[in-house]
Amino acid sequence: MSDEIIGVATFVAQDGKANELKLALTDLLGPTRLEAGCISYILTQNLDNVNMFTVLERFKDKDALDLHSNQPYIINFRTNILGKLVKMHGVSVIFYKQIG
């Protein structure tokens, strides 16, 4: 069994904030992909709702995820950007482990 952690993070932008949220999420791609424990980090936009973005992320283990969660750019996103661009209750972050 793998120790990999798979994350699915969904963000729904406030009305009129989709482009700003898209740029803010895009800014996280480069530095996250350079993290030693990052296997993949993909940003998607919903085809039916342009305000909805999902990040599909894979990290080699829990330690790599914890390291990612404590990076300055992630902390900045959570504390300074998220509340300004995302609808109230517009965030869902769920982590999984692969079982097959």
ABEGO torsion letter per residue (X at the ends): XBABBBBBBBBBBBBGAAAAAAAAAAAAAAAAAABAABABBBBBBBAABAABBBBBBBBABAAAAAAAAABAAAAAAAAAAAAAABBBGABBBBBBBBAX
